[in-house]
Amino acid sequence: MNLLMTLMLLTLLQSPPPGSASLSGTVVRSGTEEPLAGAQAILTAVSSTPSIGSSGSVLTGATDGLPSTETIATVSAASTSSRRISPIITGIDGKFFFQNLAPGLYSLQVIRNEDARHIYGQRVAGGPALAIRLSEGQSLNNIVMSLVPAGNISGVIRDSDGHAETGVPIQLLRATFNATGERTFHVEGTARTNDRGEYRLYWITPGRYYISAGTASGPNGPLGPVSAAASLNEIPSQSFALTYFPGVVEVNPGADVTGVDFVAPRQHLYSIRGGIVDAGSGRPPATASVSLAYRTLTGVSGAFNSGARYDASTGEFELRNVPPGKYVLQAIAASATPLTTGETVLRISALALQPNARLPIEISNSDINGVSLQLTAGVSIAGRIRVDGVPLSTMPDWANVRVSLKPTIDSSFAPNLQPAQPVSQRPAADGSFAIDGVSPGEFIVGPITGLAPGFYVKEARFNQADVLGQPLRFFCWRNGRA
């Protein structure tokens, strides 16, 4: 496979000289324009330097309440800096005032109980925000931040016989698109049913939502405080069939949406059993770690090995207490020698070269038996990096550049529970490189690390290929983001 990556020179923005500036405004109720007390105004310094995950766009033009000569830039979470500015609580006049500010870009947001959060420049909830540029000695006044009253949703969860279900996890979901353009869902709120099966999601930003009840794919156990038992006399770690309320729930400003009731019955836990063999030797590996990788509808991913058992004499394995769902069953032959602090990084990288196997699997309403896993060491993928207009070797510190492939499901993997991420590679002077130990599966190309200041990834192109009879699926970085 040929993997072609293009790097593009980016003009760096000059940091403004130190100085003093100020910013002030008023928080009001949307529609009535009455000042609001008790709102928290938060000002955060941000960076305009483009990076993977941030937009890096710089715009110039008129903004509401600001002179037309002001410069604004799109803001992302990745662009915030570590400079802390104390928040301000508004009084009965709704006013806030920040002073003694250094020149630069700032993000402004306002939070108030019972109202929807407002970030400066956002036209819709969750949409792109705008940063305010302050020059030395400049005072920006009369910024108006309008807050919309939040809404609430409540309902009851029952089992198939109509009995109230206690301890059912509830999620409020908003449809969105991830960095690769795939439709996904963002968690906007969580709740848990009480002893009457009731739940309440409160102070919700007006909009259209989906609601889920039940246990998502993954380890069967509390994933956070919201999933923990509320009473010592309640059965912990109950498993419920993941169910979605039919249709979209619309929340209007200040509305109480009631009667959002549906059924989420309890579900059984199952086992997966099978055998492992090394494809090279035809024998079971002396040591093997077996686990299940998962990814939820909201993009949460990880791996677990509840009740894992492996018999090296026969190659038989078993995973117990697995909730129904879609998983990737994975095994890796790895040394059982404990890791020490000094060698952890090297050992994790070396796992990519160990024989491993991955197999998509779905559990519905019964145990799964007779699964066969053949461990293979993966393949090598070659590619080339190109810098527009100049040889790679003329780029400053080009020898520090590293190219990596990152599995799409890996955020919670422990070192011995996965076919590990292949070792990042340094390209040669002509830009060519090779990544060893690549197993069949989904990968993200990059991030490309070690780039000199002023360089960023413009695009990554590649050809389709089959590895060991299974396709490799890639996502690529483009214009500084995935």
C-alpha atoms as one frame of an Amber mdcrd trajectory, in Angstrom:
protein
   0.000   0.000   0.000   1.211   3.495  -0.788   0.461   6.099   1.843   1.046
   9.661   0.638   0.964  12.525   3.106   1.358  16.190   2.217   2.668  18.820
   4.609   2.015  22.501   4.018   3.886  25.538   5.351   1.722  27.743   7.578
   2.450  31.382   8.382   2.789  31.783  12.142   0.935  34.561  13.909   3.098
  36.968  15.877   2.279  37.188  19.590   1.215  40.709  20.551   3.327  42.636
  23.049   2.321  42.560  26.731  -0.119  45.208  27.924  -3.458  45.792  29.649
  -6.990  45.533  28.273 -10.534  45.148  29.611 -13.887  43.648  28.619 -17.357
  44.232  30.041 -20.979  43.477  29.282 -24.399  42.465  30.563 -26.222  39.150
  30.942 -29.932  39.403  30.041 -32.974  37.174  29.617 -33.607  36.363  25.959
 -36.815  37.972  24.732 -37.442  40.296  27.705 -33.877  41.709  27.905 -34.154
  41.952  31.727 -30.764  41.807  33.540 -29.999  38.490  35.219 -28.300  38.142
  38.602 -26.352  35.065  39.679 -24.896  34.313  36.242 -21.254  33.234  36.074
 -19.215  34.905  33.326 -16.111  32.910  32.378 -13.300  34.375  30.266 -10.599
  32.033  28.955  -7.468  32.865  26.976  -7.234  30.821  23.769  -4.616  30.201
  21.074  -5.053  30.928  17.376  -2.267  28.547  16.326  -3.799  25.778  14.175
  -3.376  22.250  15.458  -4.962  18.875  14.933  -8.411  19.093  16.449  -8.678
  22.892  16.216  -9.947  24.976  13.371  -7.238  27.600  13.188  -9.525  29.850
  11.130  -9.149  33.607  11.548 -11.999  35.883  10.475 -12.372  39.673  10.365
 -15.642  41.570  10.447 -18.379  43.192  12.497 -19.782  41.338  15.504 -22.733
  42.113  17.735 -21.713  44.746  20.251 -18.139  44.989  18.936 -16.512  47.470
  16.547 -16.140  46.311  12.949 -12.361  46.539  13.247 -12.228  43.700  15.782
 -10.802  40.355  14.772 -12.480  37.132  15.797 -11.482  33.486  15.441 -13.314
  30.217  15.736 -12.777  28.520  19.081 -12.345  24.845  19.897 -11.696  23.013
  23.141  -8.192  22.152  21.957  -7.259  25.823  21.640  -7.646  26.882  25.270
  -4.521  27.865  27.160  -3.547  27.430  30.810  -3.886  31.114  31.762  -6.608
  31.237  34.449  -8.897  34.235  34.851 -11.226  34.345  37.860 -14.917  34.105
  36.826 -17.346  36.883  37.724 -20.836  36.488  39.237 -23.329  39.083  38.032
 -25.362  41.213  40.438 -28.913  42.507  40.050 -27.769  44.719  37.161 -26.512
  41.630  35.265 -23.136  43.252  34.566 -19.660  41.689  34.413 -16.272  43.387
  34.045 -12.843  41.863  33.343  -9.781  44.089  33.603  -5.978  43.903  33.537
  -6.094  41.496  30.597  -3.120  40.728  28.387  -3.604  41.329  24.643  -4.748
  38.252  22.717  -7.730  36.036  21.947 -10.364  35.176  24.549 -13.412  32.929
  24.757 -16.389  34.246  26.735 -19.180  32.081  28.112 -21.978  32.567  30.641
 -23.571  29.907  32.867 -26.642  30.281  35.082 -28.810  27.701  36.835 -32.121
  27.069  35.030 -30.822  28.637  31.797 -28.956  27.294  28.762 -25.208  27.986
  28.690 -24.206  30.670  26.165 -20.768  30.850  24.550 -20.010  34.040  22.660
 -20.620  33.685  18.931 -22.624  30.444  19.051 -25.725  30.537  16.873 -26.901
  27.056  17.897 -26.138  24.864  20.906 -22.944  22.904  20.319 -22.070  24.979
  17.258 -18.821  26.853  16.628 -18.102  29.764  18.941 -16.106  32.934  18.374
 -13.113  34.328  20.221 -12.682  38.024  20.943  -9.337  39.655  20.137  -8.132
  42.333  22.548  -5.276  44.650  21.621  -2.989  46.427  24.078  -4.869  48.955
  26.227  -8.187  48.256  24.487 -11.525  48.348  26.366 -14.476  46.446  24.883
 -17.805  47.400  26.462 -21.511  46.682  26.097 -21.243  43.010  25.135 -24.699
  41.491  25.596 -25.009  37.785  26.498 -28.639  36.559  26.172 -29.676  33.449
  28.076 -32.563  31.192  27.080 -34.552  29.347  29.823 -33.711  25.647  29.909
 -36.278  22.842  29.821 -36.859  19.526  31.584 -37.800  15.960  30.617 -39.322
  13.329  32.911 -40.786   9.860  32.552 -41.064   6.322  33.926 -39.179   3.164
  32.898 -40.926  -0.211  33.283 -40.167  -3.843  32.514 -42.103  -5.998  30.039
 -44.737  -6.784  32.701 -45.365  -3.131  33.494 -43.438  -3.049  36.773 -41.303
  -0.017  37.598 -37.562  -0.579  37.066 -35.130   0.812  39.647 -31.571   1.927
  38.872 -31.904   2.123  35.085 -29.234   4.417  33.525 -30.771   7.173  31.358
 -28.933   9.201  28.696 -30.023  12.332  26.873 -28.467  12.267  23.385 -27.993
  14.918  20.714 -27.272  13.880  17.131 -24.029  15.271  15.724 -21.173  14.359
  13.378 -17.685  13.316  14.443 -14.335  14.333  12.963 -14.544  11.663  10.252
 -17.988  12.818   9.092 -19.863   9.906  10.658 -23.179  10.555  12.400 -22.825
  10.022  16.121 -24.446  11.123  19.366 -23.269  13.394  22.148 -24.379  12.853
  25.758 -26.142  16.027  26.940 -27.327  14.681  30.302 -27.662  11.560  32.431
 -30.062  10.317  35.105 -31.064   7.151  36.921 -34.515   5.845  37.793 -35.652
   5.846  41.430 -37.633   3.179  43.292 -40.761   4.189  41.361 -39.030   3.887
  37.995 -39.078   7.671  37.595 -36.323   9.766  36.062 -35.885  13.497  35.482
 -33.463  15.280  33.175 -33.341  18.949  34.122 -31.995  22.272  32.782 -31.726
  21.061  29.208 -30.688  23.405  26.406 -33.725  23.784  24.079 -33.476  21.528
  21.050 -34.242  18.073  19.637 -32.998  15.004  21.518 -33.052  11.222  21.724
 -33.332   9.324  25.017 -31.844   5.922  25.837 -32.449   3.682  28.841 -30.477
   0.590  29.774 -26.966  -0.829  29.716 -24.703  -0.102  26.746 -22.095  -2.522
  25.380 -19.112  -2.806  27.670 -18.194  -4.101  31.118 -21.259  -4.854  33.242
 -20.674  -2.599  36.201 -20.975   1.003  37.360 -19.220   3.334  34.886 -19.622
   6.377  37.123 -21.590   7.844  40.048 -24.798   8.047  38.019 -24.768   4.234
  37.615 -24.026   3.441  41.258 -26.762   2.098  43.537 -28.609   4.845  45.455
 -29.499   2.523  48.339 -27.476  -0.103  50.209 -30.477  -2.399  49.794 -30.478
  -2.176  46.001 -28.926  -4.889  43.824 -25.732  -3.390  42.349 -24.577  -3.668
  38.717 -27.944  -4.622  37.259 -28.083  -5.052  33.498 -30.961  -3.686  31.403
 -31.663  -4.046  27.694 -30.530  -0.886  25.900 -33.706   0.763  24.592 -34.446
   4.062  22.859 -37.564   6.162  23.195 -39.319   6.030  19.801 -38.963   9.320
  17.988 -37.411  12.667  18.789 -38.133  14.610  21.994 -38.384  18.370  21.392
 -37.560  20.672  24.307 -38.721  24.286  24.050 -37.414  27.145  26.224 -38.659
  26.764  29.806 -40.806  23.710  28.932 -41.475  20.670  31.136 -41.775  17.633
  28.858 -43.505  14.878  30.853 -44.726  11.363  30.139 -41.625  10.206  28.243
 -42.212   6.591  29.348 -40.931   3.378  27.766 -39.843  -0.205  28.493 -36.279
  -1.366  29.323 -36.400  -4.953  30.651 -33.613  -6.591  32.620 -31.252  -8.712
  30.559 -29.111 -11.802  31.124 -25.320 -11.901  30.958 -23.578 -14.441  28.722
 -20.251 -16.192  28.081 -17.951 -16.502  25.074 -15.868 -19.677  24.694 -13.428
 -20.882  22.067  -9.841 -21.746  21.232  -6.639 -19.877  20.347  -3.865 -21.157
  18.101  -0.732 -19.521  16.712  -0.987 -19.551  12.903   2.796 -19.913  12.560
   3.371 -22.883  14.884  -0.106 -24.416  14.758  -0.034 -24.729  18.575  -1.677
 -22.754  21.403   0.512 -19.863  22.614   2.166 -20.261  26.009   0.502 -17.044
  27.222  -2.434 -15.137  25.795  -4.617 -12.246  26.881  -8.224 -12.257  25.687
 -10.572  -9.269  25.849 -13.603  -7.612  24.295 -13.308  -4.142  22.735 -16.438
  -2.042  22.489 -17.592   1.311  21.192 -20.893   2.868  22.222 -23.280   4.969
  20.173 -21.793   8.086  21.789 -18.218   7.185  20.799 -17.055   5.889  24.198
 -14.653   3.004  23.626 -12.552   0.617  25.669 -11.811  -3.020  26.410 -12.561
  -5.413  29.270 -11.928  -9.061  30.155 -14.447  -9.898  32.875 -14.074 -13.477
  34.067 -11.348 -14.213  31.494  -9.811 -17.687  31.562  -7.135 -19.199  29.269
  -5.718 -22.748  29.326  -2.306 -22.849  27.610  -2.330 -26.652  27.373  -5.441
 -26.725  25.178  -5.731 -23.126  23.920  -9.265 -22.894  25.307 -10.513 -19.524
  26.586 -13.661 -18.155  28.211 -15.079 -14.685  28.920 -17.960 -14.524  31.410
 -20.599 -11.982  32.494 -20.796 -10.233  29.109 -23.858  -8.008  28.401 -25.508
  -8.339  24.977 -23.999  -6.074  22.337 -21.511  -5.742  19.492 -17.825  -6.243
  20.300 -14.422  -6.972  18.827 -13.050 -10.150  20.367  -9.278  -9.826  20.539
  -6.379 -11.955  21.723  -2.636 -11.370  21.898   0.286 -13.636  22.760   2.394
 -11.623  25.201   4.948 -12.245  27.891   3.520 -12.552  31.373   6.565 -10.752
  32.817   5.397  -7.728  34.854   6.134  -4.288  33.440   8.510  -1.947  35.259
   8.226   1.828  35.053  11.318   2.267  32.897  10.335  -0.217  30.223   6.574
   0.326  30.032   6.620   2.399  26.830   8.970   0.028  25.017   6.971  -3.026
  26.028   3.644  -1.510  24.967   5.068  -0.635  21.555   6.626  -4.085  21.206
   3.180  -5.686  21.669   2.303  -4.565  18.134   4.742  -7.153  16.822   3.300
  -9.985  18.942   0.943 -12.461  17.212  -2.643 -11.278  17.697  -6.175 -11.710
  16.377  -9.342  -9.596  16.206 -12.838 -10.865  15.394 -16.131  -8.878  15.318
 -18.726 -10.640  17.445 -22.292  -9.957  18.573 -24.078 -11.356  21.629 -27.859
 -11.292  21.631 -29.674 -13.875  23.775 -27.352 -16.848  24.323 -23.787 -17.931
  25.034 -21.364 -18.146  22.102 -19.276 -21.302  21.829 -16.697 -22.667  19.406
 -14.983 -19.372  18.505 -11.620 -19.939  16.775  -8.862 -17.312  16.927  -5.684
 -17.637  14.841  -2.886 -15.351  15.964  -0.835 -13.640  13.247   1.915 -11.034
  13.470   0.403  -8.515  11.029   2.054  -6.905   8.026   4.171  -3.897   7.074
   2.675  -0.842   5.352   4.939   1.516   3.385   4.331   5.133   2.519   5.939
   8.482   1.826   5.702  12.003   3.262   5.963  14.962   0.906   6.404  18.629
   1.726   4.939  20.950  -0.896   7.695  22.454  -3.009  10.729  21.316  -0.993
  12.482  18.053  -0.037  11.543  16.695   3.395  15.193  16.843   4.458  15.164
  20.667   4.131  12.443  21.011   6.768  13.912  21.991  10.177  14.344  19.017
  12.552  12.837  16.647   9.995  14.538  13.718  11.761  12.093  14.208  14.680
   9.049  13.487  12.501   7.122  10.300  13.348   4.263   8.647  11.443   1.747
   6.511  13.319  -1.373   4.424  12.799  -3.861   4.561  15.642  -6.639   1.966
  16.122 -10.036   3.639  16.242 -11.044   1.623  19.325  -8.263   2.097  21.833
  -8.935   4.885  24.313  -9.268   2.625  27.374  -7.081  -0.324  26.413  -4.661
  -1.651  28.990  -1.192  -2.674  27.662  -1.899  -6.417  27.609  -5.507  -6.258
  26.396  -5.121  -5.364  22.732  -3.335  -5.898  19.471  -1.312  -2.812  20.293
  -0.924   0.321  18.246   1.953  -0.145  15.766   5.204   1.576  16.657   5.484
   5.098  15.196   8.103   5.316  12.455  10.637   7.954  11.398  10.730   8.640
   7.657  13.967   8.509   5.672  15.441  11.649   4.093  13.379  11.059   0.947
  10.156  10.842   3.034   9.671   7.068   2.731   8.655   5.051   5.798   7.304
   1.625   6.771   5.033   0.727   9.713   5.321  -2.872  10.929   2.889  -5.017
  12.887  -0.342  -3.737  11.296  -3.297  -6.051  11.935  -6.643  -6.059  10.103
  -8.997  -3.409  11.481  -9.818   0.305  11.516  -7.051   2.886  11.893  -6.571
   6.631  12.044  -3.583   7.907  10.066  -1.571  10.112  12.384  -1.223  12.376
  14.150   2.094  13.188  12.525   4.344  14.256  15.405   7.655  16.124  15.572
   6.737  18.715  12.940   8.748  21.927  13.116   6.839  25.108  14.096   4.904
  26.424  11.108   4.189  23.017   9.540   0.960  21.046   9.781  -0.684  18.150
   7.957  -2.690  19.291   4.946  -3.908  15.915   3.705  -3.286  12.178   3.699
  -4.032   9.993   0.671  -3.841   6.230   0.394  -4.927   3.286  -1.730  -7.289
   0.527  -0.606  -5.634  -2.732   0.402  -6.412  -6.138   1.886  -4.281  -7.541
   4.688  -4.511 -11.251   5.475  -7.777 -11.396   3.562  -9.404  -8.598   5.617
  -9.682  -4.945   4.602  -7.821  -2.181   6.357 -10.066   0.827   6.829  -8.417
   4.225   7.300  -9.484   7.654   8.466  -7.188  10.505   7.517  -6.225  13.917
   8.830  -7.096  16.803   6.521  -6.443  20.527   6.914  -5.142  20.085  10.428
  -7.952  17.903  11.783  -9.311  14.418  11.410
